[in-house]
Amino acid sequence: MPQIQGVLESVPSRRRALPHADGIGEPIQDRAKPTQPSIRQPPASVYISRFRRFCAKIWLLGGLMLIEFRASNFRSIQGELVLSMVATSDKQFIDTNTVKTELRGIDRLLRAVAIFGANGSGKSNILLALESMQHLVAASAARFSPGQQLPYQPFALGESPCEFTEYELTFIHDGVRHQYGFKHDQARIVEEWLLVYVSSKPQTWFFRTFDHGTQKYAYRNSDFLKGKKELWQEATRENALFLSTAAQLNSEQLLPIFRWITEDIVILAGGHSLSAESTLEKLQSPEEHQLILNLLSAADFGICEVDVTQRKVKAHGIEIRGDGTATFSTEDKDEKTPIFSHRTASGAITKFPLEQESLGTQRFFLFAGPLIDILRRGKVLVVDELDNSMHTLLCRRIIELFQVDGIGGRAAQLVFTTHDTSLLDAYGLLRRDQVWLAKKSSSGQNSELVPLTDYMPRKGEALERGYISGRYGGTPTLDVDLFARVRDATQSDRTRININEPYEVRYWSNSLGVDADGLRRAVNSVGNVAADVRNFIVHGL
């Protein structure tokens, strides 16, 4: 195809250069006063300190880290939206909040990034876009059948809808920058590419594009990609990714990339509920049992021990026969469940099952197992509403677990959305380049993602106050008049008495100093206007 060569050569040039613009500013002073240490022995800080030292010992060197994620034409995302983990040249908290790379042009990466924004601004859709990309990489080759439609949720509010959804991940693998991405519609993968930056000039390991004229794919494979490339091409269906197919067929170079995208990016978004399986499994190991207990103790849940027991539960099944009839069955099944021990004031031990603990305790317990695994293996944790059911101080401690001084190479990373604005001014927690703002465009239709550094906060600026006041955007524009109308419409009319409503009878009886029967006689005599009823009762008019 004559036009393919030009498209292939243009792939690197159409990617924006990294890193993004530098931020400005000195360290922010924390407004909060230091708190007194807990009187309990040992204090929670001891557990946190032990766990962070443990993380410092077990983090691995090498491996993969996230640099950047891009998405376009997905749900509320219309144009290209970029989330970057590239640190600016700011030296603030450089040892704890960033990690050194050996890449040319990208000196350091951020360990954590927070996304703030109003309800409906698209924060969750940013994470769901990453989850959608991950799902396509994981399932397209192994689980999609030929001709099966791809998950496709394009932006639907534009006057001229875009035809393709596009995703791209930029990451470090074995000390080298990689860019992997693809475009698709409901029927097929339209483009797919993998660029590898061994030097400043990228190697195009593979580029795949669909020619709508010939209804065939054209491939450009580099000699740097080893293996049975022709076999992988022939095996790749139009609704499957070449990366996924080659990984399924044991490509030694592409399999680690496939596994990192599908296994090492842990996404808790879209209303997904956590399973207790990971945490319960870790409780079987004495070392990890103690780690989880340390986390629960550090979080101040009042838990002194956690055990795993077996209980019988009813498992319901259904079998569909060939003739279309169904058989329902119920059987007893053993299920592992955690039991939490609490110490009373007298020193006695009282035990509770998981469902009797608070929602915050339940969520943190389910979160503990995956959290340890993520920190240990240097994975990327992506969480929608990190502060959901958890106190702001607990959220701060979780973020701090990802930001450990002196750890280089493969450090775990955290990307999260939140409404907890107090995190903005917590000293040492978030640098300015770690804060991103999701907002609606000027048309109010599509989502945009803007780094806080674009607003160049002044030295010592109170970020929480600036954000709440709307200086940086990303806050809701609330209609005070409409809220007032709703308030007025839902409030009782205090100028009239409704004797058919028990709560009004109680209110006016107490207010006028009469019993319910006296109030009813007064209303029947002079009507339900409160002033007339009051005059009748007080003056006998």
C-alpha positions as a printed Julia matrix, in Angstrom:
541×3 Matrix{Float64}:
   0.0     0.0    0.0
   1.65    3.28  -1.07
   0.42    5.36   1.87
   1.51    2.95   4.6
   5.19    3.9    4.68
   4.44    7.52   5.48
   2.09    6.54   8.27
   4.67    4.19   9.75
   7.4     6.79   9.69
   5.14    9.34  11.37
   4.41    7.24  14.45
   7.23    8.5   16.71
   6.81   12.14  15.69
   3.13   12.31  16.6
   3.85   11.43  20.23
   4.35   14.4   22.52
   7.84   14.83  23.97
   8.46   13.92  27.6
   8.64   15.18  30.27
   5.96   17.83  30.79
   6.66   21.42  31.86
   8.42   22.09  35.14
   6.56   23.32  38.18
   7.57   26.25  40.33
   7.75   26.7   44.06
   9.41   25.87  47.33
   8.24   23.37  49.99
   4.84   24.19  51.45
   4.65   24.65  55.2
   2.21   22.34  56.96
  -0.54   24.22  58.79
  -1.29   21.3   61.1
   0.43   21.19  64.48
   2.42   18.07  65.43
   0.29   15.61  67.35
   1.22   14.04  70.64
   2.28   10.38  70.45
  -0.33    7.78  71.33
  -0.28    6.49  74.89
  -0.91    2.94  73.68
   2.1     0.66  73.57
   3.53    0.32  71.05
   2.38    3.49  69.28
   1.04    3.27  65.74
   4.14    5.03  64.43
   6.19    2.0   65.4
   4.08   -0.27  63.21
   4.28    2.18  60.31
   8.05    2.5   60.73
   8.51   -1.28  60.8
   6.39   -1.76  57.72
   8.17    0.98  55.76
  11.56   -0.56  56.67
  10.21   -3.86  55.43
   9.21   -2.23  52.13
  12.7    -0.76  51.85
  14.19   -4.26  52.07
  11.88   -6.04  49.65
  11.55   -3.59  46.76
  13.33   -4.97  43.72
  15.69   -3.23  41.32
  14.96   -3.15  37.61
  11.56   -4.14  36.27
   8.88   -1.83  34.9
   7.49    1.54  35.95
   4.74    3.74  34.55
   5.78    6.96  32.8
   2.6     8.12  31.11
  -0.91    7.12  30.06
  -2.89    8.61  27.17
  -6.49    8.09  26.11
  -8.94    9.66  23.68
 -12.56    9.11  22.62
 -13.62    7.16  25.7
 -16.78    8.04  27.64
 -16.41   11.7   28.68
 -12.89   11.9   27.2
 -13.02   13.39  23.71
  -9.6    14.69  22.71
  -6.3    13.27  23.9
  -5.99   13.22  27.68
  -2.56   12.72  29.27
  -1.62   11.58  32.79
   2.14   11.84  33.37
   4.24   10.35  36.18
   7.3    12.39  35.11
   8.68   14.54  37.9
   9.58   18.17  37.31
  12.99   19.63  38.18
  11.69   20.75  41.57
  13.94   19.44  44.37
  11.15   19.38  46.96
  10.9    15.97  48.69
  12.96   14.52  45.87
  14.25   11.5   47.81
  10.88   10.32  49.12
   8.34   11.34  46.48
  10.33   10.57  43.32
  12.5     7.75  42.0
  15.64    8.11  39.89
  15.67    6.74  36.34
  18.57    6.29  33.95
  16.58    7.56  30.97
  17.79   10.43  28.82
  15.4    13.38  29.25
  13.44   11.78  32.1
  15.5    12.19  35.26
  12.88   11.12  37.82
   9.42    9.57  38.07
   6.76   10.28  40.67
   5.84    7.56  43.13
   2.27    8.82  43.59
  -0.18   11.05  41.72
  -3.5    12.42  43.02
  -6.4    13.46  40.78
  -8.84   15.99  42.22
 -12.02   17.22  40.57
 -15.73   17.84  40.9
 -18.34   15.13  40.71
 -19.03   14.44  37.04
 -15.69   15.89  35.91
 -14.45   12.55  34.56
 -11.99   11.45  37.26
 -13.33    7.91  37.3
 -13.41    7.74  33.5
  -9.67    8.37  33.38
  -9.07    5.28  35.48
 -11.71    3.31  33.61
  -9.93    4.13  30.34
  -6.79    2.49  31.71
  -8.88   -0.46  32.89
 -10.46   -0.76  29.42
  -7.03   -0.85  27.8
  -5.87   -3.47  30.29
  -8.96   -5.6   29.64
  -8.4    -5.56  25.87
  -4.75   -6.58  26.31
  -5.72   -9.39  28.69
  -8.77  -10.77  26.88
  -8.62   -9.99  23.16
  -6.46  -12.96  22.15
  -7.37  -15.48  24.85
 -11.08  -14.95  25.46
 -12.63  -13.12  22.52
 -14.14  -15.35  19.84
 -13.75  -14.57  16.11
 -16.12  -11.8   15.1
 -16.94  -10.84  18.68
 -17.45   -7.1   19.1
 -14.89   -5.18  21.14
 -15.88   -3.17  24.23
 -16.39    0.28  22.74
 -17.63    3.36  24.63
 -16.81    6.4   22.48
 -17.46   10.03  23.38
 -21.07   10.61  22.39
 -21.67   14.34  22.94
 -19.68   15.77  20.03
 -21.27   17.13  16.87
 -18.98   14.98  14.71
 -18.16   11.85  16.73
 -14.62   10.46  16.52
 -14.47    7.03  14.93
 -11.74    5.35  17.01
 -10.81    5.02  20.67
  -7.06    5.26  21.34
  -4.91    4.24  24.31
  -1.16    4.44  24.89
   1.09    3.48  27.8
   4.66    4.72  28.16
   6.77    2.78  30.66
  10.25    1.66  31.64
  11.19   -1.96  31.0
  14.74   -3.13  31.8
  15.88    0.48  31.96
  14.52    1.29  28.49
  11.57    3.5   27.58
   8.73    1.72  25.74
   5.55    3.13  24.18
   2.73    0.71  23.48
  -0.67    1.7   22.17
  -3.53    0.93  19.84
  -6.69    2.29  18.22
  -9.94    0.39  17.85
 -13.6     0.64  17.08
 -16.37   -1.84  17.81
 -15.34   -4.27  15.07
 -11.54   -4.38  15.03
  -8.14   -3.12  16.08
  -7.33   -0.36  13.59
  -3.73    0.43  14.59
  -1.26   -1.04  17.08
   2.36   -0.11  17.79
   5.31   -0.69  20.1
   8.18    1.81  20.1
  11.38    1.1   22.05
  13.82    3.94  22.86
  17.18    2.21  23.21
  18.63    5.52  22.0
  17.05    8.9   21.34
  15.66    7.52  18.08
  12.92    4.93  18.67
  12.94    1.44  17.26
   9.54    0.46  15.87
   9.37   -3.14  17.07
   6.03   -3.52  15.36
   3.4    -1.35  13.75
   0.11   -2.75  12.52
  -2.51   -0.83  10.57
  -5.78   -1.77   8.89
  -6.34   -0.7    5.29
 -10.06   -0.02   4.86
  -9.64   -0.19   1.08
  -8.16   -3.68   0.87
  -9.7    -4.84   4.18
  -6.28   -6.23   5.16
  -3.59   -5.46   7.72
  -0.13   -4.16   6.93
   2.68   -4.92   9.37
   6.05   -3.37   9.9
   8.24   -5.49  12.19
  11.73   -4.56  13.3
  14.65   -6.97  13.34
  14.99   -6.05  17.01
  11.84   -8.07  17.69
  12.87  -11.71  17.62
  10.72  -14.79  17.14
   8.11  -16.22  14.78
   6.63  -12.91  13.68
   4.89  -14.25  10.59
   3.17  -16.93  12.67
   2.04  -14.31  15.2
   0.67  -12.1   12.41
  -1.31  -14.93  10.86
  -2.71  -15.92  14.26
  -3.81  -12.37  15.16
  -7.52  -11.88  14.52
  -8.94   -8.47  13.62
 -10.53   -8.22  17.08
  -7.32   -9.28  18.86
  -4.12   -7.42  19.69
  -0.81   -8.51  18.17
   0.91   -8.04  21.55
  -1.58  -10.35  23.26
  -1.41  -12.96  20.51
   2.39  -13.01  20.44
   2.49  -13.26  24.25
   0.08  -16.21  24.11
   2.47  -17.82  21.61
   5.41  -17.34  23.99
   7.23  -14.31  22.61
  10.11  -13.9   25.06
  10.34  -10.15  24.45
   6.62   -9.31  24.49
   5.47  -11.63  27.28
   6.96   -9.46  30.11
   5.2    -6.39  28.67
   1.9    -8.3   28.42
   2.22   -9.51  32.01
   3.08   -6.05  33.35
   0.03   -4.47  31.74
  -2.34   -7.27  32.79
  -0.92   -8.26  36.19
   1.21   -5.45  37.59
  -1.27   -2.6   37.09
  -3.86   -3.2   39.82
  -6.99   -1.15  39.17
  -9.71   -0.64  41.79
 -12.25    1.47  39.91
 -15.69    1.3   38.4
 -17.36    0.11  41.6
 -15.29   -3.08  41.74
 -15.46   -4.68  45.18
 -12.37   -6.15  46.8
 -12.21   -9.84  47.56
 -10.92  -11.16  50.88
  -9.02  -13.95  49.12
  -5.65  -12.18  48.84
  -5.61  -11.03  52.47
  -6.83  -14.39  53.8
  -4.14  -16.19  51.83
  -1.43  -13.99  53.3
  -2.7   -14.65  56.83
  -1.56  -18.27  56.39
   2.08  -17.11  56.44
   3.39  -16.14  59.92
   5.51  -13.3   58.5
   2.73  -11.82  56.4
   0.17  -12.44  59.15
   2.26  -10.12  61.32
   2.49   -7.57  58.51
  -1.29   -7.44  58.16
  -1.72   -7.24  61.94
   0.8    -4.37  61.98
  -1.22   -2.54  59.35
  -4.49   -3.04  61.25
  -2.87   -1.94  64.5
  -1.26    1.08  62.86
  -4.67    2.11  61.48
  -6.08    2.28  65.04
  -9.01   -0.09  64.53
  -8.6    -1.5   68.03
  -7.8    -4.97  66.65
  -5.29   -7.0   68.64
  -5.46  -10.22  66.6
  -7.01  -11.64  63.47
  -7.61  -15.33  62.85
  -8.98  -17.34  59.95
 -11.74  -19.88  60.55
 -13.86  -22.17  58.4
 -17.61  -21.86  58.24
 -20.36  -23.62  56.3
 -22.19  -21.58  53.66
 -24.88  -22.52  51.17
 -23.62  -22.74  47.59
 -26.34  -22.56  44.96
 -25.84  -24.05  41.51
 -27.76  -24.47  38.29
 -27.31  -27.06  35.53
 -28.79  -26.47  32.07
 -29.6   -29.69  30.21
 -29.51  -30.18  26.46
 -33.29  -30.02  26.24
 -33.29  -26.57  27.86
 -34.55  -27.69  31.26
 -32.66  -26.68  34.39
 -31.79  -28.37  37.66
 -31.14  -26.27  40.74
 -28.92  -27.53  43.54
 -27.79  -26.38  46.96
 -24.83  -27.76  48.85
 -22.84  -26.88  51.94
 -19.45  -25.38  51.21
 -16.52  -24.53  53.46
 -15.58  -20.85  53.37
 -12.67  -19.12  55.04
 -13.6   -16.05  57.06
 -11.58  -13.67  59.26
 -12.34  -13.24  62.97
 -11.11  -10.07  64.7
 -10.15   -9.91  68.36
 -10.73   -6.73  70.37
  -9.6    -6.15  73.96
 -12.16   -4.76  76.41
 -11.37   -2.23  79.16
 -10.98   -5.12  81.64
  -8.55   -6.94  79.35
 -10.96   -9.6   78.14
 -10.99  -10.59  74.45
 -14.15  -10.2   72.35
 -14.28  -11.53  68.79
 -16.24  -10.24  65.8
 -16.66  -11.51  62.21
 -15.79   -9.23  59.3
 -19.39   -8.18  58.63
 -19.71   -6.75  62.16
 -16.71   -4.46  61.74
 -17.11   -0.91  60.44
 -17.18   -0.29  56.69
 -13.8     1.42  56.95
 -12.29   -1.56  58.78
 -13.75   -3.98  56.24
 -12.4    -2.02  53.28
  -8.95   -1.63  54.8
  -8.71   -5.33  55.7
  -9.64   -6.38  52.16
  -7.17   -3.79  50.88
  -4.28   -4.97  53.12
  -3.38   -8.15  51.22
  -3.21   -6.56  47.75
  -1.39   -3.54  49.23
   1.42   -5.7   50.62
   1.76   -7.54  47.31
   1.83   -4.25  45.35
   4.52   -2.76  47.59
   6.59   -5.94  47.59
   6.53   -6.48  43.82
   6.75   -2.86  42.71
   3.34   -2.79  41.01
   1.17    0.18  40.05
  -1.94    0.67  42.19
  -4.79    2.66  40.61
  -7.62    3.51  43.04
 -10.83    5.44  42.51
 -11.72    7.48  45.63
  -8.93    6.35  47.93
 -10.6     8.24  50.79
 -13.86    6.25  50.52
 -14.78    5.05  54.06
 -11.29    5.89  55.34
 -10.14    8.74  57.57
  -7.92   11.39  56.03
  -5.0    10.49  58.33
  -5.21    6.85  57.27
  -5.19    7.9   53.6
  -2.02    9.9   54.26
  -0.3     6.85  55.77
  -1.23    4.7   52.78
   0.26    7.28  50.41
   3.42    7.45  52.54
   3.93    3.69  52.16
   4.63    4.33  48.47
   7.07    7.14  49.22
  10.07    5.63  50.96
  13.42    7.4   51.11
  16.34    5.67  49.45
  14.48    3.16  47.27
  15.52    3.22  43.64
  14.79    1.07  40.62
  11.47   -0.71  40.72
   9.4     1.25  43.22
   5.67    0.76  43.57
   3.52    3.61  42.23
   0.11    4.94  43.23
  -2.47    6.76  41.1
  -5.67    7.74  42.88
  -8.67   10.03  42.73
  -9.93   11.78  45.83
 -12.16   14.53  47.22
 -10.0    14.9   50.36
  -8.6    18.39  49.88
  -6.68   18.27  53.18
  -4.11   16.07  51.4
  -3.03   19.13  49.39
  -1.44   20.86  52.39
  -0.14   17.81  54.3
   3.57   18.59  54.56
   5.76   16.25  52.53
   2.86   14.22  51.16
   2.3    15.63  47.66
   4.56   17.82  45.58
   2.91   20.25  43.17
   3.68   17.98  40.21
   1.87   15.12  41.97
  -1.48   16.92  41.79
  -3.72   16.77  38.71
  -7.11   18.39  38.21
  -9.97   16.81  36.27
 -12.39   19.37  34.93
 -15.03   19.88  32.28
 -14.14   21.8   29.14
 -15.55   25.26  28.45
 -18.42   23.59  26.58
 -19.18   21.48  29.64
 -19.28   18.3   27.55
 -15.89   16.58  27.72
 -13.3    15.92  30.43
  -9.87   17.52  30.62
  -6.9    16.71  32.86
  -4.56   19.53  33.84
  -1.46   19.44  36.1
  -1.5    21.84  39.03
   1.91   23.09  37.89
   0.2    24.81  34.94
  -1.13   27.35  37.47
   2.34   27.99  38.96
   1.32   28.17  42.65
   3.28   30.78  44.57
   5.84   29.93  47.22
   4.04   28.98  50.43
   0.61   29.11  48.81
  -2.17   27.32  50.69
  -3.16   24.82  48.01
  -6.3    23.58  49.72
  -7.68   27.09  50.1
  -6.72   27.94  46.52
  -8.41   24.82  45.2
 -11.62   25.29  47.21
 -11.83   28.94  46.1
 -11.7    27.81  42.47
  -8.32   29.34  41.59
  -7.15   26.17  39.81
 -10.49   24.91  38.53
 -11.66   21.36  39.07
 -14.41   22.42  41.47
 -18.16   22.27  40.88
 -20.12   25.35  39.83
 -23.05   25.13  42.21
 -26.34   26.99  41.58
 -27.14   28.49  44.97
 -30.56   29.71  43.84
 -31.66   26.24  42.74
 -30.49   24.76  46.03
 -32.53   27.45  47.82
 -35.61   26.54  45.81
 -35.24   22.89  46.76
 -34.76   23.86  50.39
 -37.85   26.05  50.39
 -39.94   23.42  48.62
 -39.04   20.77  51.17
 -39.5    22.88  54.29
 -42.81   22.92  56.13
 -44.9    26.1   55.77
 -44.58   27.68  59.24
 -47.42   30.13  58.54
 -50.03   27.35  58.46
 -50.84   24.35  60.63
 -51.54   20.94  59.12
 -53.32   18.92  61.8
 -53.15   15.82  59.59
 -49.37   15.58  60.01
 -48.36   14.11  63.41
 -45.01   15.92  63.48
 -46.79   19.28  62.92
 -49.29   18.52  65.66
 -46.39   17.79  68.03
 -44.5    20.93  66.98
 -47.44   23.35  67.27
 -48.73   21.78  70.49
 -45.35   22.34  72.14
 -45.0    25.79  70.61
 -48.46   27.01  71.72
 -48.56   25.17  75.04
 -51.71   23.12  74.38
 -52.44   19.44  73.93
 -53.3    17.89  70.57
 -57.06   18.11  71.15
 -56.84   21.81  72.09
 -54.83   22.5   68.94
 -57.41   20.74  66.76
 -60.3    22.68  68.38
 -58.5    25.96  67.7
 -57.82   25.09  64.06
 -61.43   23.98  63.55
 -62.63   27.25  65.05
 -60.45   29.84  63.2
 -58.75   27.96  60.36
 -55.17   26.81  59.91
 -53.38   30.19  59.77
 -50.82   30.01  62.6
 -51.26   33.64  63.71
 -55.05   33.26  64.04
 -54.69   30.0   65.97
 -52.15   31.63  68.3
 -54.49   34.59  69.0
 -57.4    32.22  69.6
 -55.46   30.15  72.13
 -53.78   33.08  73.91
 -56.61   35.61  73.91
 -59.62   33.38  73.34
 -60.53   35.34  70.17
